[in-house]
Amino acid sequence: MPAQNYTKYQQNVIKRYYDNLDAIGLQRAQELVTELYLAEGKKRQKIWDTLAKNLAKAGVPAKQIENLREQDDPEQVAHLLTKKV
């Protein structure tokens, strides 16, 4: 939708969302690490898919995300996220 269809307030909300997209991705990734510790099987793979998307939003390079996923170690992800904060 074109920007003229939004009120000034709505435009500011949308702008703030995109300005803080990296922080939103980082926060969601932190939440997913907890779930990753507890998950097994197919659910664990689904969490990794979501976690990879949120790590990318947080500014983690794709190669590093792939490396973390291959190692499948939630502790390394948690360590990375503590350095990002």
N, CA and C of each residue as an Amber inpcrd file, in Angstrom:
protein
   255
   0.8390000  -1.1790000   0.0000000   0.0000000   0.0000000   0.0000000
   0.8860000   1.2450000   0.0000000   0.4870000   2.2330000  -0.7400000
   1.2510000   3.4740000  -0.7590000   1.2380000   4.1620000   0.6030000
   2.2720000   4.9210000   0.8760000   2.4090000   5.5940000   2.1650000
   1.2850000   6.5890000   2.4240000   0.6830000   7.1590000   1.3970000
  -0.3610000   8.1510000   1.6180000  -1.6340000   7.5310000   2.2080000
  -1.7660000   6.2160000   2.2130000  -2.9210000   5.5650000   2.8180000
  -2.7800000   5.4060000   4.3240000  -1.6170000   5.7170000   4.8700000
  -1.3740000   5.5930000   6.2990000  -1.3750000   6.9740000   6.9500000
  -1.8610000   7.0120000   8.1840000  -1.8030000   8.2670000   8.9240000
  -0.3500000   8.5290000   9.3130000  -0.0850000   9.7370000   9.7470000
   1.2760000  10.0950000  10.1750000   1.7230000   9.1900000  11.3250000
   0.8070000   8.9210000  12.2580000   1.1180000   8.0390000  13.3870000
   1.4930000   6.6360000  12.9010000   0.7000000   6.0910000  11.9750000
   0.9800000   4.7560000  11.4520000   2.3160000   4.7240000  10.7140000
   2.6190000   5.7750000   9.9730000   3.9060000   5.8390000   9.2790000
   5.0600000   5.8220000  10.2730000   4.9060000   6.5350000  11.3980000
   5.9540000   6.5500000  12.4240000   6.1190000   5.1850000  13.0750000
   5.0100000   4.4830000  13.3190000   5.0750000   3.1410000  13.9020000
   5.8090000   2.1980000  12.9570000   5.4740000   2.2440000  11.6850000
   6.1240000   1.3970000  10.6850000   7.6070000   1.7220000  10.6010000
   7.9560000   2.9970000  10.6120000   9.3540000   3.4120000  10.5430000
  10.1350000   2.8950000  11.7550000   9.5550000   3.0400000  12.9570000
  10.2410000   2.5650000  14.1670000  10.4340000   1.0520000  14.1460000
   9.4570000   0.3360000  13.5960000   9.5820000  -1.1150000  13.4860000
  10.7960000  -1.4770000  12.6450000  10.9110000  -0.8670000  11.4850000
  12.0360000  -1.1850000  10.6050000  13.3570000  -0.6510000  11.1430000
  13.3310000   0.4350000  11.8850000  14.5490000   0.9440000  12.5180000
  15.0620000  -0.0130000  13.5850000  14.1490000  -0.7310000  14.2350000
  14.5180000  -1.6310000  15.3280000  14.4500000  -3.1040000  14.9400000
  14.4440000  -3.4000000  13.6610000  14.3100000  -4.7760000  13.2020000
  15.4310000  -5.6670000  13.7280000  16.6520000  -5.1410000  13.8140000
  17.7660000  -5.9550000  14.3180000  17.5690000  -6.2970000  15.7910000
  17.0950000  -5.3590000  16.5810000  16.8480000  -5.6220000  18.0070000
  15.7030000  -6.6090000  18.1880000  14.6960000  -6.5150000  17.3370000
  13.5680000  -7.4400000  17.3980000  14.0430000  -8.8510000  17.0650000
  14.8720000  -8.9790000  16.0360000  15.4190000 -10.2800000  15.6550000
  16.2930000 -10.8620000  16.7480000  17.0860000 -10.0230000  17.3890000
  17.9590000 -10.4740000  18.4700000  17.1420000 -10.9790000  19.6520000
  16.1220000 -10.2510000  20.0320000  15.2900000 -10.6640000  21.1540000
  14.5960000 -11.9890000  20.8660000  14.0500000 -12.1290000  19.6750000
  13.3620000 -13.3850000  19.3100000  14.3580000 -14.5370000  19.2690000
  15.5830000 -14.2920000  18.7790000  16.6050000 -15.3360000  18.7430000
  16.9470000 -15.7980000  20.1530000  17.0180000 -14.8670000  21.0910000
  17.3030000 -15.2320000  22.4780000  16.2020000 -16.1330000  23.0330000
  14.9720000 -15.8440000  22.6990000  13.8570000 -16.6710000  23.1600000
  13.9230000 -18.0630000  22.5380000  14.3320000 -18.1430000  21.2880000
  14.3760000 -19.4200000  20.5940000  15.4960000 -20.3270000  21.0930000
  16.5680000 -19.7540000  21.6300000  17.6560000 -20.5750000  22.1600000
  17.1340000 -21.4470000  23.2910000  16.3010000 -20.9080000  24.1390000
  15.7100000 -21.6790000  25.2350000  14.8980000 -22.8430000  24.6840000
  14.0890000 -22.5690000  23.6740000  13.2950000 -23.6270000  23.0600000
  14.1800000 -24.6680000  22.4020000  15.2990000 -24.2320000  21.8370000
  16.2210000 -25.1430000  21.1570000  16.8310000 -26.1430000  22.1370000
  17.1430000 -25.6940000  23.3480000  17.6830000 -26.5860000  24.3670000
  16.7280000 -27.7460000  24.6500000  15.4370000 -27.4730000  24.6130000
  14.4460000 -28.4530000  25.0220000  13.8920000 -29.2970000  23.8750000
  14.0900000 -28.8690000  22.6470000  13.4550000 -29.5180000  21.5040000
  14.2540000 -30.7180000  21.0040000  13.5390000 -31.6220000  20.3580000
  14.1450000 -32.8060000  19.7470000  13.4820000 -33.0690000  18.4020000
  14.1820000 -33.7600000  17.5280000  13.6170000 -34.2250000  16.2600000
  13.1970000 -33.1160000  15.3160000  12.0140000 -33.2930000  14.7330000
  11.5130000 -32.3450000  13.7350000  11.2710000 -30.9620000  14.3250000
  10.8180000 -30.9190000  15.5710000  10.5730000 -29.6300000  16.2080000
  11.8800000 -28.8450000  16.3170000  12.9860000 -29.5360000  16.6060000
  14.2900000 -28.8770000  16.7060000  14.6940000 -28.2640000  15.3580000
  14.4360000 -28.9730000  14.2700000  14.7590000 -28.4480000  12.9430000
  13.9050000 -27.2290000  12.6210000  12.6420000 -27.2530000  13.0050000
  11.7590000 -26.1010000  12.7690000  12.2500000 -24.8900000  13.5640000
  12.6780000 -25.1180000  14.7860000  13.1990000 -24.0150000  15.5990000
  14.4740000 -23.4620000  14.9740000  15.3270000 -24.3430000  14.4530000
  16.5420000 -23.8710000  13.7830000  16.1980000 -23.0000000  12.5770000
  15.1690000 -23.3750000  11.8360000  14.7530000 -22.5690000  10.6820000
  14.3660000 -21.1580000  11.1230000  13.5470000 -21.0840000  12.1510000
  13.0990000 -19.7870000  12.6660000  14.2630000 -19.0130000  13.2760000
  15.1170000 -19.7180000  14.0080000  16.2730000 -19.0820000  14.6330000
  17.2140000 -18.4990000  13.5790000  17.4280000 -19.2210000  12.4940000
  18.3040000 -18.7270000  11.4300000  17.7700000 -17.4200000  10.8420000
  16.4680000 -17.3370000  10.6400000  15.8600000 -16.1120000  10.1100000
  16.0580000 -14.9410000  11.0730000  15.8860000 -15.2100000  12.3670000
  16.0250000 -14.1380000  13.3520000  17.4800000 -13.7400000  13.5610000
  18.3950000 -14.6810000  13.4450000  19.8210000 -14.3350000  13.5230000
  20.2100000 -13.4490000  12.3420000  19.6570000 -13.7420000  11.1730000
  19.9290000 -12.9040000   9.9970000  19.3970000 -11.4930000  10.2160000
  18.2060000 -11.3730000  10.8050000  17.6510000 -10.0510000  11.1050000
  18.5230000  -9.3020000  12.1070000  19.1600000 -10.0640000  13.0010000
  20.0130000  -9.4540000  14.0280000  21.3810000  -9.0810000  13.4760000
  21.6530000  -9.4100000  12.2200000  22.8990000  -9.0020000  11.5940000
  24.0060000 -10.0370000  11.6370000  23.6830000 -11.2820000  11.9280000
  24.6910000 -12.3470000  11.9390000  24.9010000 -12.8080000  10.4930000
  26.1590000 -12.9190000  10.0570000  26.4290000 -13.3430000   8.6770000
  25.8840000 -14.7510000   8.3850000  25.4500000 -14.9710000   7.1570000
  24.8470000 -16.2430000   6.7620000  25.7990000 -17.4120000   6.9590000
  27.0710000 -17.2010000   6.6780000  28.0560000 -18.2760000   6.8360000
  28.1680000 -18.6950000   8.3030000  28.1240000 -17.7350000   9.2000000
  28.2020000 -18.0340000  10.6270000  26.9350000 -18.7630000  11.0930000
  25.7970000 -18.3730000  10.5600000  24.5430000 -19.0370000  10.9050000
  24.5970000 -20.4940000  10.4610000  25.0710000 -20.7210000   9.2440000
  25.1810000 -22.0880000   8.7180000  26.1340000 -22.9210000   9.5700000
  27.2340000 -22.3170000   9.9920000  28.1990000 -23.0150000  10.8360000
  27.5670000 -23.4030000  12.1750000  26.8220000 -22.4890000  12.7800000
  26.1430000 -22.7770000  14.0420000  25.1210000 -23.8950000  13.8690000
  24.4330000 -23.8580000  12.7610000  23.4120000 -24.8770000  12.5040000
  24.0320000 -26.2560000  12.3000000  25.1710000 -26.3100000  11.6260000
  25.8510000 -27.5910000  11.4230000  26.3120000 -28.1760000  12.7480000
  26.8010000 -27.3200000  13.6470000  27.2780000 -27.7880000  14.9440000
  26.1230000 -28.1670000  15.8620000  24.9630000 -27.5850000  15.6500000
  23.7480000 -27.8840000  16.4100000  23.9960000 -27.8020000  17.9190000
  24.6460000 -26.7240000  18.3420000  24.9800000 -26.5320000  19.7560000
  24.3410000 -25.2310000  20.2540000  23.2800000 -25.3330000  21.0370000
  22.6030000 -24.1300000  21.5400000  23.5150000 -23.2490000  22.3980000
  24.4970000 -23.8480000  23.0740000  25.4030000 -23.0520000  23.9110000
  26.2000000 -22.0540000  23.0800000  26.6310000 -22.4610000  21.8940000
  27.3720000 -21.5440000  21.0280000  26.4790000 -20.4100000  20.5410000
  25.2420000 -20.7100000  20.2560000  24.3010000 -19.6700000  19.8330000
  24.0770000 -18.6950000  20.9830000  23.8920000 -19.2280000  22.1820000
  23.6830000 -18.3740000  23.3540000  24.9000000 -17.4860000  23.5980000
  26.0910000 -18.0490000  23.4280000  27.3210000 -17.2700000  23.6060000
  27.4000000 -16.1450000  22.5700000  27.0610000 -16.4560000  21.3290000
  27.0480000 -15.4420000  20.2760000  26.0700000 -14.3280000  20.6040000
  24.8980000 -14.6820000  21.0840000  23.8820000 -13.6800000  21.3900000
  24.2720000 -12.8180000  22.5720000  24.9920000 -13.3580000  23.5320000
  25.4460000 -12.5220000  24.6620000  26.4840000 -11.5260000  24.2020000
  27.2830000 -11.8810000  23.1840000  28.2450000 -10.9230000  22.6420000
  27.5490000  -9.8370000  21.8330000  26.4160000 -10.1650000  21.2080000
  25.6620000  -9.2110000  20.3930000  24.9760000  -8.1490000  21.2610000
  24.6070000  -8.5430000  22.4790000  23.8800000  -7.6260000  23.3710000
  24.8480000  -6.6180000  23.8490000
